[in-house]
Structures are given as structure tokens and as C-alpha cells.
């Protein structure tokens, strides 16, 4: 889609969120809301992406990757004004423009791909996404004529008479011919009730000018959800969570109880891995094939578990790498640790990685055996095939050599293993 540009609207305050954080930076399954719109545009191979920022724009800018253009909406006067703020970044008006709202994170790639392809194929001036829902309250309604042709979008505050009976709503994704978009934008009038310029008014303007306007009606009504409150955010998290779980299941991951499993959107899990109930797997976690996770397990960001790892009940892994065929089955914590292959981590093992000021690493080499209730005070290294006896406290910098057995508080050498 080399001749498609994207404008993503991310300038609003989000006052109904009751939060000091800009609305588009609230997390949905471990990722800022705005990242879903950006990634959606990128998934369609759109290279020219413009994000319109406004409220606390510096915070929003920090979340945007390199290569994303930014436009500033200096006055927060509605969505039409926000799109117009991107005009200088668009350049020549010889392309089509996809417009997305950053606070509508539930659109699927399939829907937006279909929207753009249909728009280009039919050479429409404007194409946009709608859905028919049982409870349309809160959304703009689609007025059609007696021949079912789109006439305009009416915002909820402007509904009159039979408009309240309309079930078809605007979902908030558009594709325009650039010339048609910016020509019509200049004709949008200020909404006196809200003191804003509504992008939705552009549909009526284009229809009056005999431009070609088309609506793509979708069945998945969850895509209609815009995020305006903490309640909306919780519902969106729930929808996205089950989408993510469904995707993992389709790729060969066994999730015993999806209702109690939480996996962030950019985690990676290999096939034949089993996730038991009450597990939380956060962002930037990578889990290999044929692993066993949980129940009651928490794997935190930047953790890597290689193939055939077992991490059992009431365990936590944080910023750590665990080698192949390693076992940590009960009541243990690994933080800032690098663990080799075929290691046994006994019940109650703790890496004490924080001294109150700094965090330090722990290294455990292949085939080491860490006995139950061992405390490893970082920085520390446990050698290959070394053993810590149950209840040992290995103090910082008292590294344990290969094939050495230590025990006690503090741990001392008992013997050196021959095998």
C-alpha cells in the first residue's frame, strides 16, 4: 500500500478517564493504547504514518517509534480540527489517507485491510466502517435514504426524532482520497453544543457534493468500542485478552482455563506448551516449546524460558533467562538470573537480587542442583553441576565452583563431586 498514508488521532485529554495519564497511554494487555493503531497501520505496510498529538504531547511522543511523523493540535477543538492539523505533514494530495482514532484499539487487521482494499477498488472519495448493534447509545448513527444510501453521520448529542431508533453506528475508521478529505474539512462548521469541529460531519458534506461515499458494515461489533472511561478500558482489556488467548490456542499452545489466564499482547509462546490456571505472563516474555507453566505463576517482562522448562505453582520469574529442561516447580523467585540447562531449582529458592540500592545478577550453570529454601545473594555464580544443600544461604560474591557442594548459613564447602 505504497500510496496510502495514515493519520492517527491521539490528541484528546480523556477527562472521563479520571487520570493524569493521557488516555492513549493507558495499557491494554501490556501495551499503550496508541500502539494498536500504529501497529495496525504498519501491518498494512503503510510507511507514512502521522500521529496527531495534543494533550501532554511530550509523554505521547516518548511512546512512538522512530519514523513516525507527529503533528501538534495546538487547540483541542475536535476530530476534524485534529485531522487538519496533520495537513502540513501529508504533503502532496495525490494519495489515499487512512484515518484511525488511537482510542479505538479493537479494530482487526482484517477489517481495516478490507476497508482500504474496497476503497481503492471502488475509487471512493470516502469509505468508513459501521456496525449494527442492539445498544447504540453513545455512538454516532448512520442516516440512510430510502434506497439505503448513506446520507450522513449524526452524533448522539444531535439526534432528533426517529434518529434514536437507528441501530447502525459509526465505528471510527475512515479511508479518504486526500483531495476530497482536505477540501471537505474546510467546510465543516463548528458544532455549537460541543464547540468542536466533528470529523463525522464530513460524510454529509461529501454526499451533498455528489462524492462517492461507501460504508463497510462489519459483524464483529466489539470493534465499535471507543475508550472513554476506566470502565471502557476494563472491557477492552477483557476483549483483547481473549483474542490473544484464542490466537495462542490456534498456534498450538494449550491453555487449560482461559478465564483465569492473563497473557500480554507481545508475549511469545511456543507450541505444545501448557499454561495452567491462574498464570500471568507479561510483555516481552518469550517461552519456548513444550514448557509447563503454573498454576499460579507470574512471569514478568524481559524473561526468556527455553524449550522444555517447567515453572510450577507459586513461582515468579523476572528479567531472567532459564535454560532448556530446567525445573523450578514450587514457591520460588528468580530475578535478574541466568540459569543454564537441566538445572533443578528447589522449592523455596530465592535470588536476593536487590540490596536496597542496586540490583545484581545471579548465574547458575548447567546441571546445578539448588536445594530447597536456598537463598542466593547476588551478585553470585553457581558452577556447573554444583549443589547447594537445603536451607543454604550463599552470600554475595562467594561463588560456588563447578561440582562443589555447599551447605549452611553462610554456605561453606562440604565436598567436591567427582561426577
N, C-alpha and C positions, 0 to 999 in steps of 0.2 A: 504494500500500500504506500508506494513512494509519493503519491500525490495527495495524501491525506495528512492533515495536521490535527493536533488535539489541543483543545483548551479545557483545562480543569479548574473549576471554580472552588477556591479554598480560602476566601477572604472573610467569611462571616464570624461574628462573635460567639454565636451559640449560647445566648444568655439563658435559655431554658435548661442547659446542662448543669447550671449552678456550680460552675467550676472556673478556676483561674486559668486552666489549661485551654488553649484553643480547641474548639470542637474537633477539628480534623486530626488532632494529635492523640485523641483518646484511642486506646488499644482495642482491637478486635482480634481475638485469638493470637495475641502476642505481637501484633503489628499495628502501627499507627493507621488510622482510618484512611488517610490520604494515600497510603501506599497501594491500596487496592485499585484505585482509579489509575494511578500511574502505571502499575504493572499490567493492568488491563490494556491500556494503550500500547504498551511495549509488546504485549503478547500478540498484538495485531501487526507488529513490525512497523509501527508508526515512530519515525525518528524525531520528528519535530513536535515536541510537547511543551506547551506553555502552561504554567501554573499561575493563576491569579491569586495573589496574597493580599492581606489587608490587616486584620486584627492580629497583633503580636506577630508580625510577619517575620521577624528575625528567628523566632522559635520554629516556625514552619520551614523556613529556608534550611535550617540545620538538618532537617529530615529528608531533604531532597538530594538525590544523587547528582553527580556531575553530568553535564549535558542537558539538564532540564532548564529551560528558559523560565524566567519569572517576570511577571508584570505586577505592578502595585496598583490596587484600587484605593486611591487616597481618600475617597469618601464612600462610605458603605451605604450606597443608595440602590441596592437591589441587584438582581442577577443580570439584567440587561446592561446596566452600567458596568458590571464586572467584566462581561464579555467585551464591551467596548474598550475597557482598559487594556486589553490584550492586543488591540489593533496594531500598534507600532511594532509588536513582535512577530506579527503574522507575515509582514512583507507583502509581496505581490498577491493579488486576489485571484489567482489562477488555479486554486486548489479546492478540495472539499475540506470541511472542518468538522471534526467530531467534538461535541461539547458534552462534558460529563461534570456532575457535581461530586466533589470529594466526600460529601456526607451521604452519598448513596453507594455504599460499598458492596451491595449484594448482587450487582449485575454479573452475569456469567459471560465468559468469553464467547460462547455460542450465540447469545442474544446480540451482543454488540457487533460481532462478526457478521451476523445475518443482517443487522441494520445497515451497516456500511455497504455490504455487497449489494443489497437490494437498492439502496440509494444510488449507487454508481450505475447499476444495471439499468434502472428506470430513468436515469438522468433527472432526478427530482431536485427541486430547489431546497426542499426540506423534508427529511424523514425523521420520525420520532417514535418512541416506544410507548405503548399503552397496555393496559390490562383491565379486565372486567372483574370486579371484586364485589363481595356481598356488603362490605362495610367501607364505603368510600370516604367517610368523614376524614377531613384533614388534607385531602388531595385535590388538585385541580381536576375539573371534569372536562370531558371531551364533548363538545356540542357538534352534532352532525345534522345534515339536512335530510329531507325525505328520501334522498337517494343514498343515504349512509355515507355521504362525503363529509370529510372533516371540515368544519367551519371555523372553530376557534377553541382555545383552552380557557376555561373560566375558573379563576381562583376561588377557593371556598368562601372568602370574605365577600365576593361579588356575586354569589349565586342568588337567583331570583326564581320564584315560582317552581315550575317543573324541573328546573336545573337540579334540585335536591334529589330527584328521582334517578338521575343519571348514575350508572354504575361503572362506566368506563372512565379510568383515571389516567393522568399523565405520570409516567414513571421517572422522567427527568434525564433522558439521554436523547441527544439530537445529532443529526448529521445535516450540514448545510453546504450549498455552494457558497464559497466565500463572498462573492459579489452580492448574492441575494441576502446573505446574513447581515453584512455591514450596511447595505442600503436600507434594509428594513429596520435595523436597530436605531437609525437616526430618526425614525418616525414614531417610535414608541413614546407615549405620553406618560407623565408622572401619575401614578396611582394616588389619588388624593387621600384615601383611607390609610395607606401604609407609608406614604411619602417615599415611595420607591419606584424604580423602573423595572417592570417584570419582563423577563425573557419570554415567558409564555405568551405575552401579547403579540409576539412576532408571528404566530400562526395565523391569527385573524388578519393581520396586515398582508401577509403573503397571499392568503386566499382572496382577499379583496383585489389584489393586483393580478389575479389570474395565474399566479405562480403554481407550480406543481408541488402539492403537499401530500405526503403519504404517512399513514400510521401503521407501525408493525405491532400487532396485538400478540402478546405472549401469554402462555398458560401459567407459568410459574409466578404467581402473584407475590411471592416473598421478595422478588426483585423490586417491588414498589417501595419498600421501606426506606425512608429517609431518616437519618438520625438527628433528632432534635432534643432528646432528653435522656437522662440516665436509664429510664425505663426502656426507651428505644434501643439504647446501647446494649442492655442486657439481652433483649430479644434478638438483636443482630448477632451477638456472640453465640447465642444458642443455635441459631440457624447455621452460622458459619462453622460451628463446632461439628455439627452432624454432617455437613458437607465434607469437611476434612476427614472425618472418620469413615464416611462412605467411600471416599477416594482411596484411603489406605486399604480398606477391605477389598476393594476391586483390584488392588495391586498385590494381593496375597498375604496381607497382614491379618492375623486372627485377633479380633478384639472381642473378648468374652462378653463384656457388658458395656455397650456404647453409652448407656445412660449415666455411668459413673466414670467415664474415661475422658480426659481432657488433653488434647494434643494441639499445640500451636501450629499455625499455618505453614511455617517454613522449617518444620522438623523433617527429618528423613529417616525412614524405617524400611528395612529390607524384608524380603518375602520370607514366609514361614516363621516369622517372629510372632510370639504370642504375648498380647498385652492383657494382663489380668485386671479385675475390677479395682477401682479407686486409685488410678495412676494419673499423675500429672507430668506431661512431657512438654517442656517449654521450647522457646525459639532457639534456633541454631543448634539443635541436638541432632546427632547422627547415630543411628542404631543399625547394626549390620543384620545379616541373615540369621535365621534360626536362633534368635535370642529368646529369653524368657524374662519378662518384666512384671514385677509386682507379685501379689496385690499390695496396695498401699505403698507405692513407690513414687518418689519425686526426683525427676531428672531435670536439672537446671541448665541454663544456657551454656553453650560452648563445651558441652560434654560429648565425647565420642565413645561408643561401645562397638567393638569389632564383633565379628561373627561368633556365634555360639556362647555368648556371655549370658550368665544368669544373675539377675539383680532382683532379690526377693522382697519379702514383706518388711515394711517399716525401714526402708533404706533411702538414702539420699546421695545423689552424685552431683557435684557442682564443679564446672570448669576442669573436668578430669578426663583422661583417656584410659580406657580399660581394654586390655589385650584379649586376644582370642581365647575362648574356652576358660575364661576366668569366672570364679563363683564368688558371689557376695550375697548370701541368702537371707540374712537376718539382722535387723536392728543395727545398721552400720552407717557411717558417714565418710565419704571420700570428697575432699575439697582440695583443688589445685594439685591433684595427684596424677602421676603417670604410672600405670600398672601394666606389667608385662603379660605374657601369655601363660595360661594354665596356673594361675595364682589362686590360692584359697584365702579368702578374707573371712575370718571367723566372726561369729555373732558378737555384736557389741564393739567392733573395731571402730576407732575414731582417728582421723587425721586432724591433729590440732594445728591448723594452718595459720591461725591468727594470734598474734601476741599482744593485741591491743593497739598496735600502730601499723604494722605491716603484715601482709600475707606471704607465706613461704611455701615452696613446693615440697612434695614428697615423691620419691621414686622407689618403686618396688619392682624388682626384676623378675624374669620368668621363673615359674615353678616355686616361688617363695610360698611359705605357709605361715599366715598370720593368725595366731591363736586367738581364741575368744577373749573379748574385753581388753585387747591390746590398744594402747594409746601411742600413736606415733607423733612426736612433737617435731614439727617442721622448723627449719629445713632438715631433712633426713633422707638417707638412702638405705634401702634394704636389698642385700645382694641376691644373686641368683641362687635358688634352692635354699635360701636361708630360712630359719624358723624362729618365730617369737612364741614363747610359751604363753599359756593363758594368763591374763592379768598383767602382762608386762607393760612397763612404761619406758619407751625408748626415747631418751631425751635428745634435744636438738643437737645436730652435728655429730652425734655418736653413731656414725654409720656402721651398719652391720655387714660384714664381709660375706662373700659367696660361701654357701654351705656351712654357715655358722649358726649355732643355736644359742639364743639369749633368753634370759628369764629374770624376773624380779623388778623391784621398784627402787632405784632405777635399774634398768635391764643390764645384766652382765653376761659375759660369755660363759656358757656351760660346757660346750664342746664344739668340735668341728666335724661335720659329717664327711664320710668317705665317699658316699654315693651321690 
